[in-house]
């Protein structure tokens, strides 16, 4: 019998004057995870972009609970998205999107 994978939703604030499209953001996330933890470690994160608001520079990602600390370390190590300097900060972590949006308000 397979166990269900527990997930966490993470709200992110992108610290930059520039605006990024969703593809640039997810490319930066995956590149950083792969650089720090390799292909195998990256595959264990279950990293998925759920929502991205370019106008407010915020995003929501979904990650595996087991890899949450690794992903947070990865986010702290990001200094550029594309060729533009940027930082990513975790604002909220929650078990459901609904409660994440409530906490973020």
C-alpha positions as CSV (number, residue, x, y, z in Angstrom):
1,X,0.0,0.0,0.0
2,X,1.4,3.4,-1.0
3,X,1.5,6.3,1.4
4,X,0.2,9.6,0.4
5,X,2.8,12.3,-0.2
6,X,2.4,15.1,2.3
7,X,2.8,18.5,0.7
8,X,3.3,22.1,1.8
9,X,2.4,25.3,0.0
10,X,4.9,28.1,0.3
11,X,4.2,31.8,-0.4
12,X,7.2,33.7,-1.9
13,X,8.0,37.3,-2.2
14,X,10.4,38.2,-5.1
15,X,12.7,41.0,-4.1
16,X,13.5,42.9,-7.3
17,X,12.5,45.9,-9.3
18,X,12.1,43.9,-12.5
19,X,9.1,41.8,-13.4
20,X,9.5,38.1,-14.2
21,X,7.3,35.7,-16.2
22,X,6.4,32.4,-14.6
23,X,8.8,30.4,-16.9
24,X,11.8,32.5,-15.8
25,X,10.9,32.0,-12.1
26,X,10.4,28.2,-12.3
27,X,13.7,27.9,-14.4
28,X,15.5,29.8,-11.6
29,X,14.0,27.6,-8.9
30,X,14.8,24.3,-10.7
31,X,18.3,25.5,-11.6
32,X,19.0,26.4,-8.0
33,X,17.6,23.1,-6.6
34,X,19.6,21.0,-9.1
35,X,22.8,22.9,-8.4
36,X,22.5,22.4,-4.6
37,X,21.0,18.9,-4.4
38,X,21.6,17.3,-7.8
39,X,19.1,15.6,-10.1
40,X,18.0,13.1,-7.6
41,X,17.5,15.6,-4.8
42,X,15.6,17.9,-7.2
43,X,13.3,15.1,-8.2
44,X,12.4,14.4,-4.5
45,X,11.2,18.0,-3.9
46,X,8.0,17.8,-6.0
47,X,8.5,21.4,-6.8
48,X,5.5,22.9,-8.6
49,X,4.6,26.5,-9.4
50,X,0.9,27.0,-8.4
51,X,0.4,30.7,-8.8
52,X,2.5,33.7,-9.8
53,X,1.4,37.4,-9.7
54,X,3.8,39.5,-11.8
55,X,2.3,42.8,-10.7
56,X,2.9,42.2,-7.0
57,X,6.1,40.0,-7.4
58,X,4.6,37.1,-5.3
59,X,4.3,33.4,-6.1
60,X,3.0,30.2,-4.5
61,X,4.8,26.9,-4.9
62,X,4.0,23.4,-3.8
63,X,6.7,21.2,-2.3
64,X,7.0,17.8,-0.6
65,X,7.0,18.1,3.2
66,X,10.1,15.9,3.4
67,X,12.0,18.4,1.1
68,X,10.7,21.6,2.6
69,X,13.9,22.5,4.4
70,X,16.0,21.8,1.3
71,X,13.7,24.0,-0.8
72,X,13.9,26.8,1.7
73,X,17.7,26.6,1.6
74,X,17.5,26.7,-2.2
75,X,15.3,29.8,-2.2
76,X,17.8,31.6,0.1
77,X,20.6,30.9,-2.3
78,X,18.9,32.5,-5.4
79,X,20.6,35.7,-6.3
80,X,19.5,36.1,-9.9
81,X,16.4,35.3,-12.0
82,X,17.6,35.1,-15.6
83,X,20.3,37.8,-15.8
84,X,18.6,40.2,-13.4
85,X,19.6,40.4,-9.7
86,X,16.7,39.2,-7.5
87,X,16.1,37.6,-4.1
88,X,13.3,35.3,-3.0
89,X,12.0,35.3,0.5
90,X,9.5,32.8,2.1
91,X,6.6,34.6,3.6
92,X,4.2,31.8,4.7
93,X,4.1,28.0,4.7
94,X,0.9,26.1,5.0
95,X,-0.7,22.7,4.4
96,X,-3.5,24.0,2.2
97,X,-3.7,26.8,-0.3
98,X,-6.8,28.1,1.4
99,X,-5.1,28.6,4.7
100,X,-2.0,29.9,3.0
101,X,-4.1,32.7,1.3
102,X,-5.7,33.4,4.7
103,X,-2.4,33.8,6.5
104,X,-1.0,35.9,3.7
105,X,-3.7,38.5,4.0
